[in-house]
Amino acid sequence: MLSLCLLLLMVQYSFQQCGIWRVILNPIEAGGPYSVTAALQNSSATLTDVLFGDVWLCGGQSNMYFKTSQIFNASEELALAGKYPHVRTFMAALNMSDTELTDLTGVALPWSVTEASGLAQFSAVCWLFGRYMYENLKYPVGLVESCWGGTPVEAWSSLRALQQCGLEQNNQSSKNANSVLWNAMIHPLLNMTLKGAIWYQGERNADYHQDKYNCSFPAMIDNWRKTFHLGSGGQTAVDFPFGFVQLSTNIKGSTDDSFPNIRWHQTADTGFVPNLRLQRTFMAVAVDLPDETSPYGTIHPRDKQDVAYRLTLGAMAVAYNDKDVVFLGPFPRKILSTRKRVIVTYDQAVSVKLSEDIFELCCSQSRAPCGPQSLWIPSPIMHWVPTTVQISAYVCPPSTAVAALRYAWKDWPCDFKACPVYSAKSGLPAPPFIINRYRAKRSFATSHNYAKARLRKKQYTKWHVMLRCGAK
C-alpha cells in the first residue's frame, strides 16, 4: 500500500470558521489503495485504503432509491459485489432541514468496500451504473447515494434555483417542502469533487407543479453545477456532466398525459438532450421498460440493468468524450407531409415494426401549434425504409390538415422492449416527441435551430424540426 503525505502534496489549503479546513492535492494517478497522512507539528492522522478515481452523485426519488435486492436477478448481482473492490459506495441518511447545512446529520452507509450485505440496501441504478462504468474505465469509481422516495424536484433545489421559476418558499413541513432535502442531503456534499451526477426523478411532479418542470429541472441542474464548483474550490467542473432517466411507465391503458408531459419537460420541451438549454447532459429513455407484475407497484420497474446500461452509454459519450459510443436513439431530422401521408426521416437507420397507434396526428383547421390538450388521432405506420417511416394522414377529416405529430405520447406506450421504433445499430429506443408543423409566434427557437419551412414540389410541406446536436 502506497503512502502519501499531505505536507508534500498540498497545492492549496484554507481554514474556515468552526475549525473546518480543506486541502487540495496535486493530481494523483487513478488507483490505489493508498494511505494518506495529515501531519501538523507533533500530531498526525492517517486514512487507509484510499482510492483515487471518479466520484458520481446519484440523486432523485424512489426509482433511484430502489434497492439492489429488489431488482431482477438480484441474487446474481449481489454475488458479484466482492469482485468490484474498486467500486466504493456511500449513502446519506434521510434527513430534512429548513436551513442549509454544512455537514450531513446522518450517514446510512459510510464509504465502504462493497459487500453483498451493504449492497442489498444500496441504490440499484447507482450501483449498476458504477459497476458498468468501472468495466469501461478500469479505475476506481466512487458512488454517493442521496435520494428519497416520493419527493419532488422542488425539495432537492435551492431557494435560489426555485425563484428563477417563480416557485417561492412554501410552508409545508414534510419531505416535499421546498429545499428541505437540498439543505440537508445535497448542500453538505458541496465540498466533494464530482465527476458527474445521475438522476431518476419526476414521478412526484406528474401531479405537483407539472407545468413548471421544464423550468425547475434545468434550473436545479444549473444551480447544482454552480454550487458544487464553488464548494469544491473549483475542483468540480462548472458544467459537470448530468445524466438522468426519462420516466418509465405507471398505469397501463391510462389516457392521462401527466407522465408524457413530464418526459417532455425533462428535455426542456425538445424531446432530446443534450440541447441548447441542457448542455452536457445525457438521458436514458425508459418508456419501453415497463414491469406489469412488479411487486413494488408498476411505477417501480425491476429492470434497472437496462436503465443503468443506457446511462453508462451517455456518460461515456458526454463525460468521457468517447466518440465511438452511440448513446442516442433515433430522432426526427426532417418531416414532410401531404394530404395522404406524413414522412418522418430519422437521423439514423431505424428498426421498425407495425403499429396502429404509437404515432398520433393533430388535425386542425388553424395554422397554430398543437399541445397535449389538442385533439389527437392515432395513425398507423404505412411503410418504412432504413431511415424513413411513413404514417397515414387519411385519419384527418377533409376539412382539416395535419398540424402536428407525436410519438409514444402515452403513460404506457408499449410492452417491454416492444416499442415500434429503435435504432438499427444500437438497439436504443426512439424517445417520445411532439413536433408541430407551425411555430408559435413567441418561440425560444431561432432560425438557426429550425429548418426553414417552405412549400415543396409535389405538395410536400416541410415542417419546422429542431435538429439534434450532431445530427446529419
Buried (B, 14 or more C-beta within 10 A) or exposed (E): EEEBBBEEBBEEEEEEEEEEEEBBBEEBEBBBBBBBBBEEEEEEEEEEBBBBBBBBBBBBBBBBBBBBBBBBEBEEBBEEBEEBBBBBBBBBEBBBBEEBBEEBBEEBBEBBBBEBEBBBBBBBBBBBBBBBBBEBBEBBBBBBBBBBBEBBBBBBBBBBBBBBBEBEEEEEEEBBBBBBBBBBBBBBBBBBBBBBBBBBBBBBBBEBBBEBBBBBBBBBBBBBBBBBBEBBBEBBBEBBBBBBBBBBBBEEEBEEBBBBBBBBBBBBBBBBBBBBBBBBBBBBBBBBBBBEEBEBEBBBBBBBBBBBBBBBBBBBBBBBEEEEBEBBBBBBBBBBBBEEBBBBBBBBEBBBEEBEEBBBBBBBEEEBBBBEEBEBBEBBBBEBEEBBBBBBBEBBEEEBBBBBBBBBBBBBBBEBEEBBBBBBEBEBBBBBBBBBBBBEEEEEEEEEBBBEBEEEEEEBBBBBBBBBEEBE
